[in-house]
Amino acid sequence: MATITSAPLTVEEFARLPGDDARHEINAGELITLPPPKSAHSRLASSLFIGLHAVLKGGLREVFMEAGYVLSREPLTIRQPDVSVLSKARIEATAEDSYFEGSPELAVEIVSPSETAQDLEIKVRQYLSAGAQQVWVLYPKTQDVHVFGVDRVVVLKNDQVLEGGELLAGFAVKVSELFGG
């Protein structure tokens, strides 16, 4: 279950938080401490990372696991999607000891048992408002994928194919295969 601390932090204070096994994010100024992902969650993230990496290798974008993104400075919002895709131009424009500014082009969230529908809706809105072209929300329990764009939502079921479209040309995976089926 996520823990929320209401004392507002700066980006610098956030960066100095002690390294522990928990993940930290800031939502509109509030520090959120999340438990580390469990094995199924990690395996799904790794599998997706490997698939995206194979398609993007040598291209104009790179894929990351759990990278930090400053989505807003006022109020401060820093998110850490499970998997994300970002253009090399934006990567090169970011200092090595900084978080990425704005949203990744693609943010992927894998739903954990501790997350509520409201939490996920807020994250999706934040990513899209900060410039994401797409947000994928993977539901391991129902084996569905919700694909959010700026002006539409598509729900993909087990027998359908998740495609990268213009953003990730060449990426396509059957939803059942994504979840190991």
Backbone bond lengths (Angstrom), bond angles and torsions (degrees), N, CA, C in turn:
res aa  C-N    CA-C-N  psi(-1)  N-CA   C-N-CA  omega(-1)  CA-C   N-CA-C  phi
1 M - - - 1.447 - - 1.527 108.62 -
2 A 1.307 116.69 139.47 1.464 122.32 -179.63 1.526 110.17 -73.23
3 T 1.324 115.15 143.79 1.456 122.13 175.60 1.517 108.01 -111.42
4 I 1.324 117.12 134.57 1.460 121.54 -178.74 1.521 108.87 -114.04
5 T 1.339 115.40 131.23 1.462 122.17 175.72 1.512 107.08 -114.98
6 S 1.321 117.89 127.81 1.459 120.38 -171.06 1.524 115.28 -88.46
7 A 1.335 119.77 -6.59 1.469 119.63 178.85 1.522 109.13 -70.04
8 P 1.340 118.48 120.43 1.460 120.16 -177.36 1.529 111.56 -65.09
9 L 1.333 115.85 141.52 1.456 122.71 179.53 1.520 110.01 -117.47
10 T 1.320 115.44 156.20 1.463 120.60 170.22 1.529 107.54 -92.42
11 V 1.326 116.40 169.17 1.465 120.35 176.65 1.525 109.62 -59.90
12 E 1.323 116.94 -40.76 1.464 121.48 -179.12 1.533 111.57 -64.14
13 E 1.327 116.82 -42.95 1.465 120.34 178.10 1.526 110.33 -65.72
14 F 1.308 116.34 -39.61 1.457 121.13 178.07 1.532 110.03 -60.68
15 A 1.321 116.54 -44.15 1.464 121.48 -178.71 1.526 112.20 -64.56
16 R 1.323 117.36 -24.19 1.463 121.55 -179.27 1.533 113.69 -91.97
17 L 1.319 118.17 3.68 1.462 119.13 178.45 1.524 108.95 -58.85
18 P 1.321 116.93 146.01 1.468 118.97 -177.58 1.524 111.25 -64.27
19 G 1.328 114.64 144.41 1.458 119.41 176.47 1.515 109.28 -74.66
20 D 1.285 116.48 118.21 1.461 121.07 176.43 1.521 107.33 -137.72
21 D 1.304 117.09 -171.61 1.463 120.20 -177.64 1.522 113.03 -81.32
22 A 1.312 117.20 -3.24 1.467 120.29 -178.74 1.526 110.38 -91.55
23 R 1.324 115.47 156.53 1.462 122.06 171.40 1.514 107.54 -97.71
24 H 1.311 115.66 145.70 1.456 120.39 179.12 1.522 109.23 -124.29
25 E 1.326 115.37 142.54 1.457 123.33 172.80 1.522 106.75 -138.37
26 I 1.320 115.49 164.71 1.460 120.31 172.89 1.521 106.88 -122.95
27 N 1.316 115.53 126.16 1.460 121.51 177.74 1.522 108.06 -115.47
28 A 1.322 115.59 109.65 1.467 121.60 178.25 1.533 111.19 49.44
29 G 1.342 115.99 46.55 1.453 121.16 176.36 1.508 115.61 90.60
30 E 1.323 119.16 -13.49 1.463 121.79 -178.76 1.520 110.87 -98.10
31 L 1.333 115.97 129.33 1.455 121.30 177.46 1.521 109.30 -74.10
32 I 1.318 115.29 130.29 1.462 121.48 177.08 1.521 107.32 -116.84
33 T 1.319 116.62 126.79 1.459 121.96 176.30 1.521 107.58 -107.67
34 L 1.325 115.35 123.03 1.459 121.85 -176.98 1.521 109.45 -110.91
35 P 1.317 118.36 143.59 1.462 119.38 176.98 1.533 109.70 -68.19
36 P 1.320 117.85 156.14 1.461 118.96 178.02 1.528 110.22 -63.55
37 P 1.331 116.55 150.50 1.462 119.18 -179.44 1.531 111.52 -64.90
38 K 1.307 115.30 148.17 1.464 120.78 176.53 1.525 109.37 -84.75
39 S 1.308 116.72 174.40 1.463 121.75 -169.89 1.527 113.87 -59.60
40 A 1.319 119.47 -45.82 1.473 120.83 -178.32 1.527 110.34 -62.98
41 H 1.316 116.44 -41.02 1.465 122.09 178.28 1.533 109.71 -61.10
42 S 1.315 116.96 -47.22 1.464 121.96 -179.46 1.522 111.81 -64.46
43 R 1.308 116.66 -40.59 1.472 120.10 179.34 1.520 110.86 -64.68
44 L 1.320 117.38 -41.66 1.467 121.10 178.92 1.525 110.39 -64.70
45 A 1.330 117.33 -43.83 1.472 121.07 178.16 1.524 110.62 -62.19
46 S 1.317 117.27 -43.78 1.466 121.10 179.58 1.521 111.90 -63.51
47 S 1.304 116.35 -42.85 1.461 121.11 179.49 1.531 111.26 -61.69
48 L 1.317 116.03 -45.10 1.463 120.53 178.74 1.524 110.20 -65.38
49 F 1.337 117.26 -43.04 1.460 121.77 177.55 1.528 110.73 -56.38
50 I 1.323 117.31 -47.65 1.470 121.85 -178.49 1.524 110.76 -62.57
51 G 1.335 117.09 -43.58 1.463 120.70 178.83 1.516 112.72 -63.22
52 L 1.331 116.41 -43.55 1.465 120.46 178.82 1.528 110.99 -69.23
53 H 1.320 116.71 -39.52 1.469 120.47 179.38 1.530 110.87 -59.84
54 A 1.319 117.04 -41.76 1.463 120.98 -179.58 1.528 111.43 -61.77
55 V 1.321 116.85 -38.35 1.470 121.34 -179.34 1.521 111.48 -75.86
56 L 1.333 117.59 -36.33 1.465 121.90 -174.42 1.520 114.14 -88.17
57 K 1.311 118.04 -13.23 1.474 122.34 -174.32 1.530 110.48 -51.99
58 G 1.335 114.53 123.75 1.455 120.41 178.21 1.521 114.30 78.80
59 G 1.325 117.61 5.48 1.461 121.27 -177.95 1.517 112.67 -96.45
60 L 1.323 114.83 -158.66 1.458 121.58 -176.66 1.528 113.49 -91.85
61 R 1.339 116.46 1.84 1.458 120.87 -178.95 1.523 109.99 -135.23
62 E 1.336 114.72 159.41 1.463 120.79 175.02 1.519 109.02 -128.93
63 V 1.327 115.01 157.21 1.460 121.15 179.14 1.525 108.83 -110.58
64 F 1.329 115.79 143.42 1.461 122.59 -178.48 1.524 110.04 -131.54
65 M 1.334 114.72 153.25 1.468 120.99 169.50 1.519 107.01 -109.64
66 E 1.321 115.90 126.75 1.461 124.73 173.17 1.536 113.84 54.02
67 A 1.318 117.64 43.46 1.469 121.76 174.53 1.527 109.07 -80.51
68 G 1.334 116.14 153.47 1.464 121.20 -179.18 1.524 111.90 -95.08
69 Y 1.336 116.39 134.44 1.466 123.49 -179.20 1.525 110.17 -128.22
70 V 1.326 116.44 126.35 1.457 120.97 173.74 1.524 106.23 -85.02
71 L 1.320 116.32 104.35 1.463 121.20 -177.29 1.517 111.65 -84.33
72 S 1.330 116.78 -26.40 1.461 121.89 -179.80 1.522 108.21 -156.62
73 R 1.314 115.99 144.55 1.469 120.26 175.78 1.523 111.45 -99.91
74 E 1.325 117.04 -21.37 1.466 120.44 -178.83 1.524 109.05 -142.25
75 P 1.286 119.44 99.15 1.457 127.38 -3.35 1.531 110.26 -74.99
76 L 1.317 116.50 154.06 1.455 121.26 -177.21 1.520 110.53 -64.70
77 T 1.328 114.85 125.87 1.462 121.62 176.79 1.522 107.84 -136.71
78 I 1.322 115.41 118.00 1.463 121.91 177.18 1.523 106.91 -123.72
79 R 1.312 115.10 123.35 1.468 120.72 -179.54 1.521 109.86 -118.79
80 Q 1.323 114.22 158.13 1.454 122.08 -177.38 1.533 108.10 -135.52
81 P 1.338 117.00 83.55 1.464 117.99 -179.20 1.529 110.99 -63.11
82 D 1.314 116.00 154.56 1.462 120.64 -179.99 1.528 110.77 -60.48
83 V 1.317 116.17 -42.79 1.459 123.14 177.36 1.520 106.39 -139.64
84 S 1.329 117.03 144.15 1.461 119.69 178.12 1.513 110.20 -148.13
85 V 1.326 115.00 157.76 1.460 122.32 177.24 1.517 107.81 -125.27
86 L 1.334 115.32 133.31 1.455 121.44 -175.56 1.520 109.39 -138.67
87 S 1.323 116.48 145.23 1.466 120.82 179.55 1.524 110.37 -68.92
88 K 1.324 115.70 147.15 1.466 120.39 178.95 1.521 111.13 -63.13
89 A 1.337 117.40 -32.09 1.470 120.03 178.45 1.524 110.43 -61.35
90 R 1.335 117.41 -42.57 1.465 120.35 178.77 1.517 111.85 -71.60
91 I 1.314 117.14 -33.31 1.467 121.01 176.99 1.527 109.10 -63.68
92 E 1.320 116.18 -47.17 1.465 121.12 -178.24 1.530 112.00 -67.16
93 A 1.324 117.24 -25.07 1.470 121.12 179.64 1.529 112.39 -82.96
94 T 1.336 117.28 -1.54 1.464 122.11 -177.20 1.519 109.99 -106.29
95 A 1.323 116.35 128.24 1.466 120.55 176.37 1.527 109.20 -61.23
96 E 1.318 115.95 148.18 1.467 120.71 -176.05 1.522 113.77 -62.05
97 D 1.318 118.06 -25.89 1.464 120.02 -178.80 1.525 111.98 -102.90
98 S 1.333 116.51 23.44 1.468 121.66 -178.68 1.518 111.28 -118.16
99 Y 1.316 115.01 162.45 1.460 120.43 169.22 1.516 107.81 -83.99
100 F 1.319 116.73 157.08 1.461 120.49 176.30 1.527 108.70 -71.10
101 E 1.324 116.64 138.19 1.465 121.95 177.79 1.523 109.45 -88.29
102 G 1.318 116.10 134.08 1.457 120.96 -179.96 1.516 110.48 81.34
103 S 1.302 114.09 -178.75 1.455 120.86 -176.68 1.523 110.96 -85.35
104 P 1.334 117.23 153.48 1.462 118.23 170.30 1.528 108.94 -68.89
105 E 1.324 116.80 162.76 1.464 119.34 176.07 1.532 110.29 -62.78
106 L 1.348 115.63 -37.37 1.467 121.96 175.49 1.517 108.27 -129.28
107 A 1.321 116.24 126.53 1.466 122.38 172.86 1.525 107.50 -114.75
108 V 1.322 116.65 132.63 1.464 121.74 179.17 1.521 108.20 -119.04
109 E 1.299 116.01 124.82 1.460 122.65 175.30 1.529 108.76 -115.62
110 I 1.312 116.03 129.71 1.462 122.07 175.11 1.519 106.24 -102.31
111 V 1.306 116.47 122.19 1.460 121.35 -173.59 1.527 110.71 -68.96
112 S 1.327 114.84 128.36 1.459 122.57 176.08 1.520 108.57 -102.73
113 P 1.327 117.11 155.92 1.466 119.85 179.79 1.534 113.18 -57.60
114 S 1.324 117.43 -26.98 1.466 120.14 -177.18 1.528 113.38 -81.38
115 E 1.323 118.17 -9.94 1.471 120.71 -176.99 1.523 111.27 -87.46
116 T 1.309 115.09 141.07 1.460 120.22 176.96 1.524 109.42 -98.25
117 A 1.306 115.62 164.04 1.466 121.05 176.02 1.529 109.92 -59.57
118 Q 1.315 116.81 -38.36 1.463 121.43 179.66 1.530 110.78 -64.75
119 D 1.337 117.71 -42.24 1.464 121.89 177.35 1.526 110.48 -57.93
120 L 1.317 115.70 -46.60 1.464 120.70 -178.23 1.531 111.73 -66.31
121 E 1.320 116.11 -41.80 1.463 120.01 178.81 1.528 110.82 -60.81
122 I 1.327 116.63 -41.72 1.462 120.98 178.58 1.530 110.32 -62.64
123 K 1.334 116.98 -46.87 1.461 120.45 179.65 1.527 111.23 -59.79
124 V 1.319 117.11 -46.43 1.467 120.56 -179.14 1.524 109.99 -59.64
125 R 1.329 117.11 -46.93 1.474 120.42 178.51 1.523 111.43 -60.10
126 Q 1.329 116.50 -42.20 1.466 120.02 -179.99 1.526 111.41 -63.14
127 Y 1.319 117.09 -45.96 1.468 119.89 178.87 1.527 110.91 -59.77
128 L 1.320 116.82 -48.74 1.469 120.27 -178.37 1.523 111.65 -65.14
129 S 1.329 117.64 -41.00 1.471 121.04 178.51 1.518 112.32 -64.45
130 A 1.332 116.75 -29.75 1.466 121.39 -178.91 1.529 112.58 -90.03
131 G 1.348 117.14 5.48 1.461 119.54 172.37 1.514 117.91 114.33
132 A 1.330 119.06 2.65 1.465 119.42 178.16 1.526 110.18 -62.58
133 Q 1.319 115.29 141.33 1.459 120.01 174.00 1.529 110.33 -83.45
134 Q 1.339 115.12 -35.40 1.461 120.37 178.21 1.527 109.54 -144.58
135 V 1.323 114.62 152.12 1.463 122.43 170.52 1.520 106.23 -131.22
136 W 1.310 115.91 125.86 1.457 121.03 175.82 1.525 107.62 -105.86
137 V 1.333 116.17 129.11 1.459 121.06 174.86 1.525 106.72 -116.24
138 L 1.332 115.49 117.57 1.456 122.08 -177.66 1.521 109.42 -99.76
139 Y 1.322 115.79 128.04 1.458 122.57 179.63 1.526 109.29 -108.33
140 P 1.332 118.56 95.03 1.461 120.63 -177.38 1.533 114.20 -59.76
141 K 1.324 117.17 -35.95 1.466 120.48 -176.46 1.535 111.57 -64.63
142 T 1.335 117.36 -44.16 1.468 121.13 -179.13 1.523 112.25 -98.45
143 Q 1.316 116.32 -7.16 1.459 123.49 -178.19 1.529 112.10 55.16
144 D 1.334 114.30 46.47 1.460 122.91 174.78 1.518 108.44 -112.51
145 V 1.327 115.69 155.86 1.456 121.83 172.34 1.518 107.44 -126.47
146 H 1.329 116.83 125.90 1.465 121.61 175.46 1.528 106.79 -102.58
147 V 1.329 115.45 122.86 1.462 121.79 -178.86 1.524 107.43 -107.21
148 F 1.328 115.41 114.35 1.457 121.35 -179.69 1.518 109.26 -103.01
149 G 1.334 115.02 131.38 1.452 121.60 171.05 1.513 107.36 -118.10
150 V 1.316 116.52 -178.37 1.457 120.08 -178.33 1.527 111.20 -60.56
151 D 1.314 117.11 -35.66 1.462 119.46 -174.23 1.529 114.41 -127.96
152 R 1.346 117.11 15.05 1.466 117.73 178.72 1.517 112.26 -160.25
153 V 1.332 114.40 160.27 1.458 122.54 176.68 1.521 107.49 -130.40
154 V 1.329 115.85 134.04 1.461 121.11 176.54 1.519 107.30 -124.57
155 V 1.330 116.31 132.25 1.460 121.10 176.60 1.521 107.50 -106.28
156 L 1.336 115.20 120.79 1.463 121.17 -179.51 1.518 109.70 -104.32
157 K 1.305 115.28 131.27 1.459 121.90 179.92 1.531 109.96 -98.04
158 N 1.294 114.89 176.46 1.448 125.66 -174.84 1.535 114.65 -45.83
159 D 1.326 118.90 -43.42 1.461 121.49 -173.87 1.534 113.52 -92.03
160 Q 1.333 117.77 3.35 1.458 121.35 -178.94 1.526 111.05 -96.37
161 V 1.341 115.88 170.37 1.460 121.51 -175.87 1.526 109.86 -111.89
162 L 1.332 115.70 130.66 1.458 122.91 173.40 1.519 106.68 -88.29
163 E 1.329 116.11 118.37 1.459 121.01 -178.27 1.528 109.92 -115.92
164 G 1.316 114.86 147.94 1.452 121.02 -179.57 1.514 114.06 -80.13
165 G 1.329 117.79 -17.12 1.464 121.29 179.94 1.518 112.20 59.32
166 E 1.322 116.79 -149.86 1.464 121.83 -179.24 1.523 111.56 -64.12
167 L 1.300 117.47 -33.37 1.460 121.86 -178.48 1.526 111.86 -64.66
168 L 1.320 116.51 -41.55 1.467 122.30 -176.17 1.517 110.30 -131.38
169 A 1.318 116.12 63.08 1.471 121.48 -177.13 1.528 109.95 -53.52
170 G 1.321 115.50 129.85 1.455 120.97 178.33 1.515 114.35 96.53
171 F 1.330 117.73 -11.52 1.462 119.59 179.33 1.521 109.32 -90.22
172 A 1.328 115.82 125.27 1.467 121.78 175.22 1.530 107.57 -155.87
173 V 1.316 115.96 132.89 1.453 120.97 177.94 1.524 108.56 -147.45
174 K 1.312 115.42 136.79 1.457 119.96 175.62 1.527 108.07 -68.04
175 V 1.309 116.87 135.50 1.465 121.63 -175.26 1.527 110.50 -56.31
176 S 1.322 118.20 -41.87 1.475 120.19 179.24 1.531 111.66 -60.81
177 E 1.330 117.77 -35.57 1.469 121.50 178.74 1.527 110.25 -71.65
178 L 1.295 116.16 -35.24 1.466 120.78 178.54 1.533 110.27 -58.36
179 F 1.321 115.85 -39.32 1.461 121.82 -179.24 1.534 112.86 -91.41
180 G 1.331 115.89 11.84 1.473 120.34 175.74 1.495 114.75 83.56
181 G 1.330 117.83 17.06 1.467 120.45 -178.68 1.499 114.47 -92.81
